[in-house]
Amino acid sequence: MTTRTAQHKIGSGFGYRSTATEVLRGIDLSGKLAIVTGGYSGLGLETTRALAGAGAHVVVPARRPAVATEALSGIAGVEVDELDLGDLESVRAFAERFLASARTVHFVIDNAAIMACPETRVGPGWEAQFATNHIGHFALVNRLWPAIARDGGARVVSVSSGGHRRSPIRWDDIHFTSGYDKWTAYGQAKTANVLFAVHLDTLGQDAGVRAFAVHPGSILTPLQRHLPRSEMVAAGWIDEQGNALDPSFKTPEQGAATQVWAATSPRLAGMGGVYCEDCDIADLVPEGAPGAGVRPYAVDPEQAARLWAYSADLTGVSLSS
């Protein structure tokens, strides 16, 4: 029997400026294993640092293993492996290597992403933001499912963004065969990240696995690498010298807090399938309304099931098949 968690705040006791270390205070993760994609830069690095500091063993799959190894060299309890989310063969190979170790996965944090890149195609011509941010993680979690579901109680965290408000799933042209717009493509990919968590939570409950989507907040990290400085200056994010201007931006330590909270918080026991922000479940906000929160189309179970079926057709993998 599956249950749906209400999409509204629960009063977690944490907030906008909480850090990953703060939300883990008093939580012992000894004996737990986490997989954090992109866990060697930006929010991923702070997520890895916090989880390892609480005793977890963290596996960091990385497109650039040598760079990841150097970035993580001062953190104990971390291992690096190779993974390119834009290449389904690379996803399959990583999953097979991991499954061969016969280890259990307690937390998966799908953190790696690209944002607002120039029009790029991967695989059989898929739009790169949708393919990397969503399809790669979809295939990864499905292929790792035996290890995730083995003991019950695992959590999968899909890192989305407030950018999901830029676009629902464009069913008539998901891969932008005409009229590519980098921000609309990013918005669609981030909506897909939420819908993935919604349906994964439905499918995983019988195995004791729960899933969450999160918005980390606005943070200056390498995620902005495809944006020209002039665009960020015009948006008021930075000055001409590259210094942060927007006081609402979080630090990387604060930005990592919500995904760490969603993966580990005892307050979320028995819950799942919801979108979180600022270390709490977010409120549902109607389309067109101002402010934070999640749009109804991003947590719609019918849309989530449709996207799951579409993604399974693209990848040839599905834990529900």
DRENDO-604208 format. One record per residue: x, y, z of N, C-alpha, C in turn; residue in three letters. Coordinates in steps of 0.001 Angstrom, whole numbers, plus 500000, padded with zeros to 6 digits. Layout:
REM DRENDO-604208
XYZXYZXYZALA/...
***
This chain:
REM DRENDO-604208
500852498797500000500000500000500000500880501243500000MET/500593502174499105501372503403499038500597504549499668THR/501334505488500228500733506668500824501361507910500205THR/500638509009500195501152510271499676501326511247500822ARG/502475511872500877502763512877501894502227514228501430THR/501611514948502324501068516259501977502189517231501645ALA/501964518031500612502959518993500155502776520313500902GLN/503248520333502159503230521592502917504246521508504046HIS/504607522653504587505654522739505604505301521913506838LYS/506366521360507463506161520580508691506839521233509892ILE/507533522365509702508211523009510816509401522200511288GLY/510418522099510439511552521215510705512471521710511817SER/512423523007512099513371523574513051514620524130512394GLY/514760523872511085515872524440510314515305525442509321PHE/516195526133508611515689527148507711516646527533506609GLY/516417528713506081517102529221504891518618529213505044TYR/519121529605506200520569529732506394521187528538507122ARG/520431527484507369521005526292507995522057525681507074SER/523046525033507662524106524392506887523957522871506946THR/524655522202506047524620520744506013525131520153507327ALA/526157520747507890526690520258509162525674520419510281THR/524951521526510283523957521772511331522811520767511274GLU/522337520428510087521200519513510021521602518083510392VAL/522908517801510359523397516474510728523814516376512193LEU/523759517465512923524201517447514315523407516407515115ARG/524136515501515762523502514458516556523100513225515769GLY/523353513217514466523010512064513625524286511285513311ILE/524305510018513639525464509149513402525201508297512172ASP/526005508487511132525834507742509887526861506625509733LEU/527485506248510815528455505155510757527792503891510201SER/528476503232509269527939502030508662526995502286507504GLY/526722503544507189525846503891506071526678504211504832LYS/526103503936503662526779504239502400525917505173501575LEU/526543506235501100525864507215500258526537507287498899ALA/525745507481497864526258507774496531525839509195496204ILE/526805510053495891526535511464495596527113511789494225VAL/526260511927493223526770512288491902527243513740491927THR/528345513989491233528905515337491252529356515755492625GLY/529726514788493452530042515082494850531430515602495094GLY/532008516284494122533378516772494275533527518260493953TYR/532415518945493697532496520391493498531182521030493924SER/531230522316494250530022523043494592529237522410495717GLY/527930522294495526527062521709496551527403520244496797LEU/527815519555495748528158518150495905529324517941496843GLY/530322518787496734531484518686497616531082518905499068LEU/530257519908499327529818520167500700528916519043501220GLU/528142518439500328527310517301500712528186516113501101THR/529181515822500282530106514735500584530832514982501895THR/531312516199502081532049516549503291531185516340504542ARG/529922516783504464529032516677505626528677515220505924ALA/528344514453504915527979513054505131529159512247505667LEU/530324512453505080531516511745505556531856512166506980ALA/531670513443507292531947513929508637531037513318509682GLY/529835512874509251528903512225510181529095510716510213ALA/530133510223509499530467508808509580530102507963508388GLY/529417508535507381529029507745506212530223507470505313ALA/530158506364504583531094506117503497530432506664502241HIS/531139507521501507530538508202500364531230507778499076VAL/530445507291498140530929506966496802530591508139495897VAL/531603508667495215531417509816494331531696509390492894VAL/530648509135492111530854508861490698531126510173489970PRO/532162510208489145532591511478488568532965511322487096ALA/532594512308486305532994512319484897534487512556484752ARG/535074513236485756536522513506485759537111512937487050ARG/537366511631487078537810510991488325539085511583488912PRO/540037511976488079541287512535488602541028513858489314ALA/540174514688488725539819515967489350539079515715490659VAL/538167514744490646537411514430491852538324513922492959ALA/539252513060492606540172512511493604540978513610494269THR/541433514568493482542204515686494050541329516545494954GLU/540100516845494510539204517705495293538815517074496623ALA/538760515745496651538297515036497846539437514478498684LEU/540665514822498346541829514177498963541913514370500472SER/541342515431501010541435515656502451540266515115503246GLY/539360514378502596538164513896503273538249512376503418ILE/538192511891504644538257510451504884536916509790504577ALA/536970508509504199535744507748503989535075507992502661GLY/535871508368501646535316508675500338536034507848499282VAL/535276507352498307535885506691497160535334507297495879GLU/536132507285494832535770507890493553535688506794492493VAL/534700506889491631534595506000490475534208506847489268ASP/534233506247488104533974506982486869532524506846486459GLU/531919507963486061530536507970485586530279509236484778LEU/529760509058483572529312510167482735527808510009482569ASP/527028510877483199525571510757483170524989510959481779LEU/525745511581480895525278511772479533525521510577478634GLY/526078509516479177526434508316478417525834507106479138ASP/524771506523478600524091505428479289524955504187479423LEU/525918504005478537526840502888478680527741503093479894GLU/528154504339480130528948504659481311528133504429482579SER/526845504787482542525963504549483695525865503058483975VAL/525642502281482922525536500830483088526815500249483677ARG/527973500688483161529246500141483633529484500474485097ALA/529201501706485492529364502065486903528462501216487783PHE/527190501100487405526247500333488215526680498881488344ALA/527168498293487264527617496901487328528820496753488254GLU/529744497707488193530895497648489108530435497744490545ARG/529514498669490802529062498829492187528307497592492663PHE/527383497078491863526595495918492273527481494701492522LEU/528589494618491802529507493493492000530141493514493386ALA/530142494681494048530714494781495395529762494270496466SER/528496493998496078527478493452496985527206494341498191ALA/527418495647498040527149496571499141525734497137499057ARG/525234497579500193523913498203500275524052499716500175THR/523149500345499448523097501805499359522012502319500296VAL/522377503246501158521411503822502098520887505185501632HIS/521727505929500917521322507246500404521865507410498984PHE/521021507879498087521482508330496772521104509795496653VAL/522071510635496375521790512059496144522183512381494716ILE/521159512563493877521358512869492461521622514371492336ASP/522864514732492552523249516127492687523827516731491401ASN/524494515927490584525181516457489401524180517072488424ALA/524593518148487757523694518806486812524480519744485905ALA/523844520071484783524308521167483942523172522173483843ILE/523514523434483598522501524489483597522729525468482457MET/521641525732481711521615526801480710522796526724479747ALA/523087525522479290524210525351478360523762525663476934CYS/524712525934476040524354526070474628523710524777474130PRO/522958524861473050522294523667472533523310522554472303GLU/523086521434472976524012520307472935523197519029472854THR/523697518079472080523018516794471921523893515677472472ARG/523286514717473147524010513545473638523238512296473209VAL/523929511156473238523284509902472872522673509979471487GLY/521440509522471346520787509521470024520131510865469681PRO/520770511963470082520240513283469766519391513900470847GLY/519508513401472078518718513946473178519255515301473603TRP/518349516197474010518760517501474549519553517262475827GLU/520718517919475936521697517549476958521230517796478393ALA/520488518871478654520084519141480041519079518096480526GLN/518114517766479687517155516720480041517859515371480173PHE/518766515088479253519452513792479244520373513628480446ALA/521127514661480767522104514569481860521436514678483222THR/520617515703483384520021515968484697518962514939485073ASN/518198514488484078517123513540484384517416512109483917HIS/517591511910482624517684510551482083518870509793482681ILE/520018510438482809521178509771483389520919509306484805GLY/520294510156485610519978509774486992518873508718487041HIS/517899508812486139516859507790486063517485506415485828PHE/518376506329484849519023505053484547519895504583485703ALA/520589505517486346521473505156487447520695504529488603LEU/519638505193489046518865504683490181518213503348489837VAL/517677503222488645517053501965488249518063500824488195ASN/519253501089487699520271500030487621520830499681489004ARG/520848500635489897521349500382491253520264499839492182LEU/519054499661491679517919499336492540518152498135493449TRP/518772497045492996518986495915493921519751496320495182PRO/520719497224495050521491497671496207520719498694497039ALA/519885499505496381519100500514497097517982499862497908ILE/517354498852497334516181498238497966516533497064498876ALA/517808496721498954518200495478499628517736495396501084ARG/517975496429501865517698496356503306516459497131503735ASP/515870497917502838514741498762503223515232499995503967GLY/514517501085503844514880502297504577515768503267503824GLY/516131502956502579516982503874501806516183505104501374ALA/516911506172501092516293507386500547517043507819499289ARG/516274508284498319516825508844497089516426510310497038VAL/517401511179496846517153512621496797517497513127495401VAL/516514513685494746516669514232493402516800515749493514SER/517966516261493160518214517701493321517618518458492141VAL/516552519173492418515854519971491416516256521430491594SER/515328522337491399515620523766491509514318524541491441SER/514360525761491983513254526676491749513084526958490270GLY/514113526634489485514033526775488036512966525912487396GLY/512421524938488153511337524122487584510147524990487197HIS/510057526175487811508936527066487509509021527650486097ARG/510143527454485433510298527971484069509581527131483018ARG/509330525847483326508692525026482302508197523694482854SER/506990523284482487506580521899482714507255521003481670PRO/506899519729481636507410518853480586506767519253479263ILE/507584519452478249507116519865476925506844518609476103ARG/505701517988476333505430516691475716505447516748474193TRP/505172517902473616505162518007472160506558518110471563ASP/507568518452472393508935518575471864509934518589473022ASP/510039517470473708510905517382474878512349517704474544ILE/512805517286473381514224517429473043514523518653472168HIS/513581519597472116513829520867471434514365520638470023PHE/513596519910469228513998519709467843513913521007467049THR/513194521974467616513180523317467022513022524335468140SER/513639525496467968513452526586468915514068526376470275GLY/515328525949470315515981525715471612516097526996472426TYR/515743526904473699515949527986474659516611527381475889ASP/517784527888476257518561527241477312517868527262478660LYS/517117528318478962516471528405480270515187527571480329TRP/514457527513479224513289526637479181513719525180479295THR/514813524840478623515332523472478699515764523132480118ALA/516393524090480789516788523863482181515550523660483053TYR/514538524522482868513317524405483655512646523060483470GLY/512567522590482231511966521283481976512741520172482682GLN/514068520226482618514891519200483268514691519201484773ALA/514542520381485364514346520459486810512934519997487210LYS/511948520240486359510626519663486589510705518146486529THR/511467517629485572511635516176485459512260515595486721ALA/513201516325487336513812515849488580512780515692489689ASN/511816516601489746510774516494490772509843515326490464VAL/509376515248489232508455514180488855509080512803489044LEU/510377512685488804511082511428489035510947510998490492PHE/511171511917491416511063511595492839509632511219493216ALA/508666511901492635507266511619492950506918510171492603VAL/507276509738491400506885508376491010507795507319491621HIS/509072507637491786509964506688492445509467506395493855LEU/508983507407494542508466507208495889507269506259495876ASP/506406506403494885505259505509494764505708504071494538THR/506658503879493628507115502532493298507961501918494403LEU/508681502749495153509644502226496116509119501934497499GLY/507915502370497801507430502252499180507342500810499673GLN/506933499897498812506829498501499248508191497924499628ASP/509267498496499083510623498058499437511210498903500558ALA/510431499828501105510913500684502184511765501842501714GLY/511744502133500413512558503212499843511678504437499634VAL/512140505594500086511415506851499898512275507815499090ARG/511597508698498374512295509635497493511799511053497730ALA/512701511999497545512420513417497749513072514218496630PHE/512458515331496273513088516312495394513405517540496229ALA/514479518238495890514861519412496681515281520570495797VAL/515041521757496311515575523002495743516643523505496706HIS/517910523545496299518970523963497220518944525448497550PRO/518361526273496660518469527716496790519376528262495712GLY/519571529546495705520469530186494745521863530281495348SER/522831529716494648524206529653495142525142529826493954ILE/526217530545494126527232530653493084528178529456493191LEU/528129528591492188528964527392492140529406527179490698THR/530174526122490422530519525827489026529326525515488132PRO/528120525376488695526932525158487880526737526296486882LEU/527230527487487212527061528634486328528121528716485222GLN/528872527646485014530019527735484102529639528064482658ARG/528398527779482264527991528075480887527443529491480718HIS/527313530238481817526732531576481733527820532629481534LEU/527691533484480547528641534587480411528552535529481604PRO/529692536100481984529698537009483136528714538149482932ARG/528600538639481702527705539767481436526253539428481779SER/525858538175481564524492537772481877524261537750483382GLU/525260537303484139525110537267485595525175538668486190MET/525952539548485575525985540948486022524624541595485780VAL/524063541365484583522763541941484251521660541432485168ALA/521811540200485642520812539624486552520984540117487978ALA/522102540826488263522350541321489606522966540308490535GLY/523473539190489978524078538158490807525475538560491259TRP/526257539128490345527649539477490618527952540862490057ILE/529094541429490511529547542682489910530519542375488772ASP/531067543408488186531955543229487026533211542431487371GLU/533595542412488631534784541673489074534461540222489479GLN/533174539858489407532787538499489750532415538299491208GLY/532329539375491973531952539265493384530436539155493536ASN/529993538336494483528563538138494702527901539440495143ALA/526736539733494592525987540935494933524658540624495621LEU/524000539570495194522647539274495670522703538720497094ASP/522172539443498087522245538983499482521386537753499761PRO/520498537406498843519656536234499066520381534938498726SER/521530535028498063522257533817497700522790533120498954PHE/522763531796498921523304531000500008524775530692499762LYS/525469530291500819526806529737500675526661528280500228THR/527707527673499671527616526248499316527245525367500506PRO/527740525694501701527403524906502890525906524994503206GLU/525329526173503001523895526341503212523099525680502082GLN/523620525789500865522933525188499729522860523675499808GLY/523860523056500421523877521592500544522948521097501643ALA/522468521980502491521739521557503692520443520817503375ALA/519666521300502391518357520692502163518481519273501631THR/519438519024500743519568517657500241520089516708501321GLN/520956517195502194521426516371503311520276516128504295VAL/519493517157504568518339517017505460517340516006504906TRP/517043516098503619516083515176503011516576513736503058ALA/517879513548502935518442512194502947518461511580504332ALA/518570512397505381518885511843506705517922512203507833THR/517074513190507682516299513687508811515299512659509350SER/515322512408510653514313511540511267512900512112511139PRO/512785513435510961511466514058510829510726513579509588ARG/511465513060508604510860512619507351510548511128507326LEU/510707510463508443510387509032508499508932508806508105ALA/508723507869507200507376507571506738506834508535505713GLY/507645509486505270507224510473504287508005510287502996MET/507537510969501939508261510922500677507416511461499535GLY/508057511570498363507366512030497174507039513500497170GLY/507782514290497944507519515723498056508752516532497660VAL/508506517793497402509533518768497026509879519577498270TYR/511165519682498567511622520367499775512480521574499428CYS/512462522573500294513356523723500162513589524304501553GLU/514742524907501741515094525529503023514908524565504190ASP/515326523309503977515292522277505025513891522051505584CYS/512905522052504717511534521751505090510807521311503822ASP/509660520670504001508797520420502850508252521767502396ILE/508216521997501102507757523276500559506242523294500426ALA/505693524479500344504267524637500090503984524534498597ASP/502787524112498262502315524077496885501880525489496501LEU/502406525986495383502120527358494962501543527322493553VAL/500354527876493348499730527830492020500601528486490955PRO/500474527989489742501228528545488634500877530018488457GLU/501911530843488292501706532266488124501778533056489409GLY/501689532366490554501768533048491841503225533367492166ALA/503484534477492853504861534827493197505383533984494353PRO/506675534063494572507267533440495737507787532046495491GLY/508262531441496569508881530127496500507811529044496468ALA/508227527795496699507295526686496678507381525903495379GLY/506490524939495224506523524061494061505232524202493260VAL/505371524179491944504210524280491063503470522934491009ARG/502142522961490923501367521718490902501787520743489808PRO/502154521259488619502511520331487539503758519517487852TYR/504608520006488747505855519298489054505649518158490042ALA/504528518132490739504259517053491700502983516293491331VAL/502541516439490101501333515767489642501611514282489400ASP/500931513373490095501249511955489965501020511390488566PRO/500048511922487843499822511439486479500964511855485560GLU/501421513092485703502574513539484933503819512726485302GLN/503954512411486592505109511643487053505113510245486457ALA/503950509595486434503852508257485859504123508283484361ALA/503636509314483696503867509438482248505346509634481950ARG/506008510477482736507435510699482519508228509435482810LEU/507829508693483841508527507444484157508459506476482978TRP/507259506310482416507094505401481283507919505865480079ALA/507918507159479826508705507715478721510196507468478947TYR/510663507698480164512082507528480483512491506059480405SER/511599505165480838511883503734480741512010503303479288ALA/511170503874478415511272503562476986512600504041476411ASP/513046505218476832514312505762476319515510504950476778LEU/515484504507478015516662503868478610516642502344478566THR/515448501786478473515329500335478505515448499751479894GLY/515377500589480929515435500088482305514299500680483110VAL/513768499875484039512742500364484950512551499348486056SER/512604499814487288512432498901488407511015498361488467LEU/510093498991487751508706498546487783508403497514486708SER/509376497239485819509107496320484716509360494876485142SER/
***
